[in-house]
Amino acid sequence: MSHANESVWREARERLQALDAAWQDPSKRHDGVASCRAWMAAQTGLPRLAALARLLTPGLSRRQFWSVLVPVEREIARSKVTDVEILDADLSAGATPTAPRLPLTVVADSLRSAFNLGGLFRTAECFGVSEVVLCGYTPLPTQPQAARAALGAESLVRWRYVEDLRQALAGLKADGVRLVALETVAGAQDLAEAAWTFPCALVLGNERFGLDAEVVSLCDDVVRIPLYGCKNSLNVVSAFAVAAHVIRQRFSAQAG
Protein backbone atom coordinates (compact mmCIF):
# COMPACT_ATOMS: atom_id res chain seq x y z
CA MET A 1 0.00 0.00 0.00
CA SER A 2 1.41 3.40 -0.96
CA HIS A 3 1.88 6.05 1.68
CA ALA A 4 -0.81 8.23 0.06
CA ASN A 5 -3.34 5.40 0.00
CA GLU A 6 -2.54 4.47 3.59
CA SER A 7 -3.19 8.07 4.67
CA VAL A 8 -6.63 7.99 3.03
CA TRP A 9 -7.52 4.66 4.68
CA ARG A 10 -6.37 6.02 8.03
CA GLU A 11 -8.53 9.12 7.64
CA ALA A 12 -11.48 6.91 6.73
CA ARG A 13 -10.91 4.88 9.89
CA GLU A 14 -10.75 8.03 12.04
CA ARG A 15 -13.97 9.40 10.54
CA LEU A 16 -15.82 6.11 11.01
CA GLN A 17 -14.53 5.59 14.55
CA ALA A 18 -15.67 9.11 15.46
CA LEU A 19 -19.11 8.27 14.07
CA ASP A 20 -19.19 5.02 16.03
CA ALA A 21 -18.35 6.88 19.24
CA ALA A 22 -21.23 9.32 18.63
CA TRP A 23 -23.70 6.65 17.49
CA GLN A 24 -26.12 7.04 20.42
CA ASP A 25 -26.81 10.70 19.48
CA PRO A 26 -29.42 10.55 16.67
CA SER A 27 -28.51 13.98 15.27
CA LYS A 28 -24.78 13.29 15.23
CA ARG A 29 -25.41 9.83 13.79
CA HIS A 30 -27.52 11.20 10.94
CA ASP A 31 -25.04 13.96 10.06
CA GLY A 32 -22.05 11.65 10.52
CA VAL A 33 -23.43 8.96 8.22
CA ALA A 34 -24.09 11.54 5.50
CA SER A 35 -20.67 13.13 5.93
CA CYS A 36 -18.76 9.83 5.87
CA ARG A 37 -20.72 8.61 2.86
CA ALA A 38 -19.96 11.76 0.86
CA TRP A 39 -16.27 11.81 1.78
CA MET A 40 -15.71 8.10 1.09
CA ALA A 41 -17.61 8.22 -2.21
CA ALA A 42 -15.28 11.01 -3.33
CA GLN A 43 -12.20 8.76 -2.92
CA THR A 44 -12.42 7.52 -6.50
CA GLY A 45 -8.75 6.56 -6.48
CA LEU A 46 -9.60 3.81 -3.98
CA PRO A 47 -12.52 1.88 -5.52
CA ARG A 48 -12.93 -0.43 -2.50
CA LEU A 49 -13.33 2.52 -0.15
CA ALA A 50 -15.72 4.28 -2.51
CA ALA A 51 -17.76 1.09 -2.80
CA LEU A 52 -18.09 0.84 0.99
CA ALA A 53 -19.65 4.32 0.97
CA ARG A 54 -22.74 2.88 -0.71
CA LEU A 55 -23.46 0.87 2.44
CA LEU A 56 -23.79 4.04 4.52
CA THR A 57 -27.49 4.50 3.93
CA PRO A 58 -29.87 6.57 6.10
CA GLY A 59 -31.37 4.52 8.90
CA LEU A 60 -28.79 1.73 8.79
CA SER A 61 -28.39 -0.34 11.96
CA ARG A 62 -25.24 -0.24 14.00
CA ARG A 63 -24.30 -3.74 12.89
CA GLN A 64 -24.71 -2.65 9.26
CA PHE A 65 -22.46 0.31 10.05
CA TRP A 66 -19.86 -2.02 11.53
CA SER A 67 -19.80 -3.88 8.20
CA VAL A 68 -18.23 -0.69 6.85
CA LEU A 69 -15.99 0.14 9.82
CA VAL A 70 -14.41 -3.28 10.23
CA PRO A 71 -13.13 -3.69 6.63
CA VAL A 72 -11.53 -0.25 6.91
CA GLU A 73 -9.84 -1.18 10.19
CA ARG A 74 -8.62 -4.44 8.66
CA GLU A 75 -7.14 -2.62 5.69
CA ILE A 76 -4.91 -0.70 8.11
CA ALA A 77 -3.88 -3.68 10.19
CA ARG A 78 -3.95 -6.77 8.05
CA SER A 79 -3.10 -10.14 9.59
CA LYS A 80 -2.51 -13.53 8.05
CA VAL A 81 -3.18 -17.01 9.29
CA THR A 82 0.04 -18.99 9.06
CA ASP A 83 -1.17 -22.41 10.18
CA VAL A 84 -4.44 -23.08 8.37
CA GLU A 85 -2.84 -25.60 6.03
CA ILE A 86 -1.36 -27.76 8.80
CA LEU A 87 -2.23 -31.45 9.00
CA ASP A 88 -4.38 -32.24 12.02
CA ALA A 89 -4.60 -35.46 14.00
CA ASP A 90 -8.27 -34.94 14.80
CA LEU A 91 -10.66 -37.51 16.17
CA SER A 92 -12.48 -39.43 13.48
CA ALA A 93 -15.79 -38.07 12.27
CA GLY A 94 -18.57 -38.74 14.77
CA ALA A 95 -16.20 -39.52 17.64
CA THR A 96 -17.04 -37.97 21.01
CA PRO A 97 -14.37 -36.44 23.30
CA THR A 98 -14.02 -38.44 26.51
CA ALA A 99 -13.34 -35.48 28.82
CA PRO A 100 -16.34 -33.66 30.36
CA ARG A 101 -17.26 -30.31 28.86
CA LEU A 102 -15.70 -27.34 30.64
CA PRO A 103 -18.46 -25.20 32.27
CA LEU A 104 -16.89 -22.03 30.86
CA THR A 105 -18.51 -19.42 28.63
CA VAL A 106 -16.20 -17.21 26.59
CA VAL A 107 -17.51 -13.69 25.92
CA ALA A 108 -15.71 -11.88 23.09
CA ASP A 109 -16.40 -8.16 22.73
CA SER A 110 -15.76 -6.42 19.41
CA LEU A 111 -12.92 -8.57 18.11
CA ARG A 112 -11.75 -6.93 14.91
CA SER A 113 -10.03 -9.84 13.22
CA ALA A 114 -11.92 -12.72 11.61
CA PHE A 115 -8.71 -14.72 11.85
CA ASN A 116 -8.55 -14.13 15.60
CA LEU A 117 -12.16 -15.25 15.87
CA GLY A 118 -11.33 -18.45 14.04
CA GLY A 119 -8.41 -19.03 16.38
CA LEU A 120 -10.64 -18.41 19.37
CA PHE A 121 -13.09 -21.08 18.17
CA ARG A 122 -10.27 -23.56 17.59
CA THR A 123 -8.94 -22.93 21.09
CA ALA A 124 -12.40 -23.09 22.67
CA GLU A 125 -13.10 -26.44 21.00
CA CYS A 126 -9.73 -27.88 22.04
CA PHE A 127 -10.37 -27.10 25.71
CA GLY A 128 -14.02 -28.22 25.63
CA VAL A 129 -15.53 -24.78 26.31
CA SER A 130 -19.31 -24.87 26.72
CA GLU A 131 -20.26 -21.75 24.79
CA VAL A 132 -18.93 -18.69 23.00
CA VAL A 133 -20.89 -15.43 23.15
CA LEU A 134 -20.01 -12.85 20.49
CA CYS A 135 -20.73 -9.17 21.11
CA GLY A 136 -20.32 -5.81 19.41
CA TYR A 137 -18.76 -5.86 15.96
CA THR A 138 -17.12 -9.25 16.39
CA PRO A 139 -17.47 -11.09 13.05
CA LEU A 140 -19.61 -14.19 13.00
CA PRO A 141 -17.97 -17.61 12.56
CA THR A 142 -19.95 -18.11 9.35
CA GLN A 143 -17.77 -15.46 7.69
CA PRO A 144 -15.41 -17.20 5.23
CA GLN A 145 -12.16 -15.91 6.75
CA ALA A 146 -13.26 -16.87 10.26
CA ALA A 147 -14.41 -20.31 9.14
CA ARG A 148 -11.13 -20.88 7.28
CA ALA A 149 -9.12 -20.09 10.41
CA ALA A 150 -11.41 -22.15 12.66
CA LEU A 151 -10.79 -25.33 10.65
CA GLY A 152 -14.29 -26.62 11.36
CA ALA A 153 -14.29 -25.82 15.08
CA GLU A 154 -17.05 -23.24 14.53
CA SER A 155 -19.47 -26.15 13.94
CA LEU A 156 -18.39 -27.96 17.11
CA VAL A 157 -18.77 -25.16 19.67
CA ARG A 158 -22.12 -23.69 20.67
CA TRP A 159 -22.23 -19.94 20.06
CA ARG A 160 -24.64 -17.04 19.96
CA TYR A 161 -24.52 -13.34 19.14
CA VAL A 162 -25.63 -10.60 21.55
CA GLU A 163 -25.04 -7.10 20.18
CA ASP A 164 -24.74 -5.34 23.54
CA LEU A 165 -21.98 -6.68 25.81
CA ARG A 166 -23.63 -5.38 28.97
CA GLN A 167 -26.85 -7.19 28.11
CA ALA A 168 -24.92 -10.41 27.58
CA LEU A 169 -23.15 -10.06 30.93
CA ALA A 170 -26.40 -9.28 32.75
CA GLY A 171 -28.00 -12.40 31.27
CA LEU A 172 -25.11 -14.62 32.33
CA LYS A 173 -25.07 -13.18 35.83
CA ALA A 174 -28.83 -13.73 36.14
CA ASP A 175 -28.18 -17.39 35.30
CA GLY A 176 -25.71 -17.68 38.17
CA VAL A 177 -22.57 -17.53 36.04
CA ARG A 178 -19.55 -15.86 37.65
CA LEU A 179 -18.04 -13.19 35.40
CA VAL A 180 -14.25 -12.98 35.14
CA ALA A 181 -12.55 -10.28 33.06
CA LEU A 182 -9.16 -11.05 31.54
CA GLU A 183 -7.43 -7.69 31.56
CA THR A 184 -4.14 -6.06 32.57
CA VAL A 185 -5.43 -3.54 35.10
CA ALA A 186 -4.28 -2.57 38.57
CA GLY A 187 -5.47 -5.05 41.17
CA ALA A 188 -6.01 -7.92 38.71
CA GLN A 189 -5.17 -11.28 40.23
CA ASP A 190 -2.79 -13.83 38.72
CA LEU A 191 -5.17 -16.15 36.87
CA ALA A 192 -3.32 -19.20 38.24
CA GLU A 193 -3.93 -18.01 41.81
CA ALA A 194 -7.58 -17.04 41.39
CA ALA A 195 -10.27 -19.08 43.13
CA TRP A 196 -12.09 -20.45 40.08
CA THR A 197 -15.69 -21.50 40.64
CA PHE A 198 -17.99 -22.99 38.02
CA PRO A 199 -19.93 -22.20 35.94
CA CYS A 200 -18.01 -19.07 34.99
CA ALA A 201 -17.49 -16.78 32.02
CA LEU A 202 -14.21 -15.35 30.76
CA VAL A 203 -14.67 -11.90 29.21
CA LEU A 204 -12.24 -10.90 26.44
CA GLY A 205 -11.91 -7.43 24.92
CA ASN A 206 -10.97 -5.82 21.63
CA GLU A 207 -7.47 -6.52 20.28
CA ARG A 208 -6.38 -2.89 20.59
CA PHE A 209 -8.46 -1.37 23.36
CA GLY A 210 -9.23 -4.33 25.63
CA LEU A 211 -12.17 -3.97 28.03
CA ASP A 212 -13.22 -0.55 29.23
CA ALA A 213 -13.32 0.27 32.94
CA GLU A 214 -17.12 0.11 33.15
CA VAL A 215 -17.22 -3.41 31.74
CA VAL A 216 -14.46 -4.53 34.11
CA SER A 217 -16.48 -3.15 37.02
CA LEU A 218 -19.47 -5.28 35.99
CA CYS A 219 -17.43 -8.47 36.40
CA ASP A 220 -17.07 -10.38 39.67
CA ASP A 221 -13.31 -10.88 39.29
CA VAL A 222 -10.44 -9.59 37.17
CA VAL A 223 -7.47 -11.79 36.32
CA ARG A 224 -4.29 -11.24 34.38
CA ILE A 225 -1.48 -13.30 32.89
CA PRO A 226 1.88 -12.41 34.49
CA LEU A 227 4.29 -11.29 31.77
CA TYR A 228 8.05 -10.97 32.08
CA GLY A 229 9.18 -9.21 28.91
CA CYS A 230 8.98 -5.62 27.72
CA LYS A 231 5.50 -5.96 26.24
CA ASN A 232 2.44 -5.80 28.47
CA SER A 233 -0.02 -7.82 26.42
CA LEU A 234 -0.53 -10.94 24.32
CA ASN A 235 -2.56 -11.53 21.19
CA VAL A 236 -6.15 -12.13 22.32
CA VAL A 237 -6.16 -15.75 21.13
CA SER A 238 -2.80 -16.46 22.79
CA ALA A 239 -4.06 -14.95 26.03
CA PHE A 240 -7.24 -17.00 25.85
CA ALA A 241 -5.25 -20.20 25.25
CA VAL A 242 -3.14 -19.58 28.36
CA ALA A 243 -6.23 -18.84 30.43
CA ALA A 244 -8.19 -21.81 29.06
CA HIS A 245 -5.35 -24.17 30.00
CA VAL A 246 -5.28 -22.89 33.58
CA ILE A 247 -9.07 -22.97 33.91
CA ARG A 248 -9.26 -26.49 32.50
CA GLN A 249 -6.63 -27.71 34.97
CA ARG A 250 -8.50 -26.11 37.89
CA PHE A 251 -11.79 -27.64 36.80
CA SER A 252 -10.22 -31.09 36.39
CA ALA A 253 -8.67 -30.87 39.86
CA GLN A 254 -12.00 -29.92 41.42
CA ALA A 255 -13.84 -32.66 39.54
CA GLY A 256 -11.39 -35.12 41.06
Backbone torsions as a table, in degrees:
resi	resn	phi	psi	omega
1	MET	NA	130.0	179.4
2	SER	-70.0	160.9	-179.5
3	HIS	-61.6	-39.9	-179.4
4	ALA	-63.9	-44.4	179.4
5	ASN	-64.8	-39.3	179.0
6	GLU	-61.9	-39.3	179.4
7	SER	-62.0	-39.8	179.9
8	VAL	-67.4	-44.3	177.8
9	TRP	-61.1	-39.5	179.5
10	ARG	-65.8	-39.6	177.5
11	GLU	-65.6	-38.8	177.3
12	ALA	-60.4	-43.5	178.9
13	ARG	-60.9	-45.1	-179.1
14	GLU	-62.0	-42.3	179.5
15	ARG	-64.4	-43.7	-178.6
16	LEU	-69.7	-38.6	178.1
17	GLN	-65.5	-37.3	177.0
18	ALA	-64.1	-39.7	176.8
19	LEU	-65.2	-41.6	179.0
20	ASP	-61.3	-40.8	-179.6
21	ALA	-65.7	-28.6	-177.8
22	ALA	-100.3	13.6	-170.2
23	TRP	-59.1	-35.0	-175.2
24	GLN	-71.2	-13.3	178.0
25	ASP	-92.9	108.3	-175.1
26	PRO	-55.7	-40.7	-179.2
27	SER	-65.7	-47.6	178.8
28	LYS	-65.1	-35.9	178.8
29	ARG	-63.8	-46.5	-179.1
30	HIS	-61.4	-49.0	-178.8
31	ASP	-67.4	-37.6	-177.9
32	GLY	-67.2	-40.5	178.8
33	VAL	-62.2	-45.6	-179.6
34	ALA	-63.8	-41.4	-178.8
35	SER	-66.3	-46.1	179.9
36	CYS	-64.3	-40.2	180.0
37	ARG	-60.9	-47.0	-178.2
38	ALA	-64.6	-43.7	-177.8
39	TRP	-66.7	-44.4	-178.7
40	MET	-66.9	-39.0	179.9
41	ALA	-63.6	-26.6	-179.3
42	ALA	-77.8	-10.0	-178.1
43	GLN	-86.0	65.3	-174.7
44	THR	-66.5	-18.8	177.2
45	GLY	-73.8	-12.8	178.0
46	LEU	-123.2	85.3	-174.7
47	PRO	-54.7	-37.4	-179.2
48	ARG	-64.0	-41.4	179.7
49	LEU	-68.1	-43.2	178.5
50	ALA	-62.7	-35.8	179.0
51	ALA	-66.6	-37.3	178.4
52	LEU	-62.6	-28.3	-179.3
53	ALA	-59.4	-30.8	-177.9
54	ARG	-66.0	-19.5	179.1
55	LEU	-80.2	-14.3	-178.4
56	LEU	-84.9	74.4	-178.1
57	THR	-96.8	152.3	177.7
58	PRO	-58.0	136.7	177.0
59	GLY	81.4	8.1	179.8
60	LEU	-66.0	151.1	178.4
61	SER	-76.7	167.5	180.0
62	ARG	-66.2	-36.9	178.6
63	ARG	-65.7	-37.1	175.1
64	GLN	-63.7	-38.1	177.4
65	PHE	-64.1	-40.0	179.9
66	TRP	-63.5	-25.7	177.5
67	SER	-68.2	-12.3	172.7
68	VAL	-95.9	-44.9	-177.5
69	LEU	-62.4	-46.7	-173.0
70	VAL	-63.4	-45.5	177.1
71	PRO	-59.7	-33.2	177.8
72	VAL	-68.3	-43.5	178.0
73	GLU	-62.6	-38.9	-179.3
74	ARG	-67.7	-32.2	-179.8
75	GLU	-64.0	-32.1	179.5
76	ILE	-77.5	-39.7	-175.4
77	ALA	-126.0	75.5	-179.7
78	ARG	-72.9	148.3	174.3
79	SER	-136.7	154.9	-178.3
80	LYS	-124.4	144.5	172.6
81	VAL	-85.2	128.0	-176.9
82	THR	-103.8	-6.4	-173.5
83	ASP	-126.0	18.8	-176.6
84	VAL	-75.9	-12.8	-179.9
85	GLU	-99.1	8.0	-177.4
86	ILE	-68.0	156.4	175.8
87	LEU	-87.8	129.5	-177.3
88	ASP	-104.9	146.1	173.8
89	ALA	-103.1	63.4	-176.9
90	ASP	-75.7	163.7	170.4
91	LEU	-64.7	153.8	179.0
92	SER	-65.8	156.4	-178.4
93	ALA	-56.0	131.8	178.5
94	GLY	88.6	-10.0	179.5
95	ALA	-72.2	148.4	-178.8
96	THR	-110.9	129.8	176.8
97	PRO	-57.8	143.1	-176.9
98	THR	-84.4	-23.8	-178.7
99	ALA	-76.7	146.1	177.8
100	PRO	-65.5	151.9	179.1
101	ARG	-67.5	140.3	-180.0
102	LEU	-77.7	122.4	-178.8
103	PRO	-76.0	60.9	-178.5
104	LEU	-126.1	130.5	171.7
105	THR	-103.8	133.5	176.4
106	VAL	-104.0	124.7	179.1
107	VAL	-109.6	118.2	-177.5
108	ALA	-112.2	117.3	-177.2
109	ASP	-103.3	117.3	171.1
110	SER	52.1	47.3	170.0
111	LEU	-66.1	136.3	-176.4
112	ARG	-87.9	-33.6	-170.6
113	SER	-95.3	125.8	174.5
114	ALA	-65.8	-31.0	178.4
115	PHE	-68.4	-40.1	176.0
116	ASN	-62.9	-39.4	179.0
117	LEU	-62.3	-43.1	177.9
118	GLY	-60.6	-42.1	177.1
119	GLY	-63.5	-36.9	178.2
120	LEU	-63.4	-42.0	179.1
121	PHE	-66.5	-39.8	177.4
122	ARG	-60.6	-45.0	-179.0
123	THR	-66.0	-43.5	-179.9
124	ALA	-60.9	-41.1	-180.0
125	GLU	-67.5	-39.8	-178.6
126	CYS	-63.0	-34.4	-178.2
127	PHE	-96.1	4.3	175.2
128	GLY	72.8	30.8	180.0
129	VAL	-61.8	142.5	-175.6
130	SER	-72.6	-40.9	-172.7
131	GLU	-158.3	149.9	172.2
132	VAL	-118.9	128.8	177.0
133	VAL	-112.0	123.1	-177.8
134	LEU	-103.8	132.3	-176.4
135	CYS	-130.0	165.1	176.1
136	GLY	62.1	-139.8	-177.3
137	TYR	-94.3	20.5	172.7
138	THR	-55.3	130.4	177.3
139	PRO	-65.1	157.8	177.9
140	LEU	-87.7	151.9	-176.9
141	PRO	-68.6	-10.0	175.8
142	THR	-77.7	-12.8	178.0
143	GLN	-65.0	135.7	-173.5
144	PRO	-52.9	-44.4	-178.8
145	GLN	-64.9	-40.3	179.0
146	ALA	-65.7	-44.2	-179.3
147	ALA	-63.9	-38.0	179.9
148	ARG	-63.6	-41.5	-179.9
149	ALA	-73.8	-28.1	-177.6
150	ALA	-77.3	-17.6	177.7
151	LEU	54.4	37.7	177.4
152	GLY	93.0	-10.5	-178.2
153	ALA	-66.0	-23.9	-178.5
154	GLU	-64.6	-20.9	178.6
155	SER	-92.3	-4.4	-176.6
156	LEU	-107.5	-11.7	-178.2
157	VAL	-115.8	129.5	177.3
158	ARG	-66.1	136.8	179.4
159	TRP	-147.9	160.0	175.1
160	ARG	-151.5	160.3	-179.8
161	TYR	-113.0	129.6	173.8
162	VAL	-128.9	114.3	-173.0
163	GLU	-56.9	-47.9	-174.8
164	ASP	-93.2	119.0	-178.3
165	LEU	-58.5	-42.7	-177.0
166	ARG	-63.8	-37.5	175.9
167	GLN	-64.0	-41.6	178.9
168	ALA	-62.8	-43.5	-179.5
169	LEU	-65.9	-41.0	179.3
170	ALA	-61.9	-40.1	179.2
171	GLY	-65.0	-42.1	178.6
172	LEU	-64.9	-43.4	-179.5
173	LYS	-63.3	-39.0	178.3
174	ALA	-63.1	-26.4	178.1
175	ASP	-87.7	7.3	177.3
176	GLY	82.2	19.4	179.3
177	VAL	-91.5	129.6	178.9
178	ARG	-79.3	130.2	-175.2
179	LEU	-97.1	126.1	-178.9
180	VAL	-126.2	119.1	177.7
181	ALA	-87.8	136.0	173.6
182	LEU	-102.2	103.8	-173.8
183	GLU	-156.5	147.4	179.0
184	THR	-91.8	80.1	177.7
185	VAL	-124.0	160.8	178.9
186	ALA	-59.3	134.8	178.1
187	GLY	88.9	-5.4	178.1
188	ALA	-67.4	140.0	-177.8
189	GLN	-89.6	146.9	173.1
190	ASP	-56.0	124.7	-174.4
191	LEU	-61.8	-26.4	179.0
192	ALA	-76.0	-18.1	-179.0
193	GLU	-102.1	-5.9	-178.5
194	ALA	-69.7	152.4	178.5
195	ALA	-89.5	89.6	-176.0
196	TRP	-75.1	127.2	173.9
197	THR	-121.5	154.2	-173.4
198	PHE	-126.8	145.5	3.3
199	PRO	-76.0	153.2	178.4
200	CYS	-142.8	167.0	178.8
201	ALA	-128.6	136.0	176.7
202	LEU	-104.0	122.2	-174.6
203	VAL	-102.2	122.3	-177.7
204	LEU	-113.9	141.4	-177.8
205	GLY	-104.6	-178.6	178.7
206	ASN	-58.2	145.8	-176.4
207	GLU	-55.0	-38.3	-175.9
208	ARG	-93.1	-44.3	-170.4
209	PHE	-101.2	-11.7	-179.2
210	GLY	67.1	-150.0	178.1
211	LEU	-100.7	138.3	178.7
212	ASP	-77.9	165.3	-172.9
213	ALA	-60.5	-35.6	-179.0
214	GLU	-65.4	-42.1	179.7
215	VAL	-65.1	-42.9	178.2
216	VAL	-58.3	-40.2	-178.4
217	SER	-67.5	-21.4	178.8
218	LEU	-79.0	-14.9	-177.7
219	CYS	-86.5	155.5	-179.3
220	ASP	-77.1	-32.7	-179.0
221	ASP	-141.7	158.2	173.6
222	VAL	-129.3	128.5	179.6
223	VAL	-124.6	159.8	179.3
224	ARG	-139.4	162.5	174.6
225	ILE	-100.8	118.4	178.8
226	PRO	-61.9	131.1	180.0
227	LEU	-120.6	150.2	-171.0
228	TYR	-126.9	7.0	176.9
229	GLY	-103.6	-161.2	-179.6
230	CYS	-79.5	-29.7	-178.3
231	LYS	-82.7	150.4	-174.6
232	ASN	-107.7	10.2	-178.7
233	SER	-153.8	159.8	176.1
234	LEU	-113.5	160.3	168.3
235	ASN	-54.2	143.7	-173.1
236	VAL	-59.0	-36.6	179.4
237	VAL	-72.2	-39.0	176.6
238	SER	-62.1	-43.4	179.6
239	ALA	-63.2	-42.1	178.7
240	PHE	-63.1	-40.1	-179.8
241	ALA	-61.7	-43.1	178.0
242	VAL	-61.4	-47.4	-178.6
243	ALA	-64.5	-42.9	-178.8
244	ALA	-61.8	-37.2	178.6
245	HIS	-63.9	-46.1	-179.9
246	VAL	-63.9	-45.0	-177.8
247	ILE	-64.9	-39.6	179.0
248	ARG	-63.7	-42.2	178.4
249	GLN	-62.4	-42.7	-179.4
250	ARG	-64.4	-42.8	179.1
251	PHE	-63.0	-44.3	-179.9
252	SER	-61.7	-39.1	-179.9
253	ALA	-66.4	-40.1	179.7
254	GLN	-70.6	-33.6	-178.9
255	ALA	-72.6	-18.3	175.3
256	GLY	75.1	NA	NA
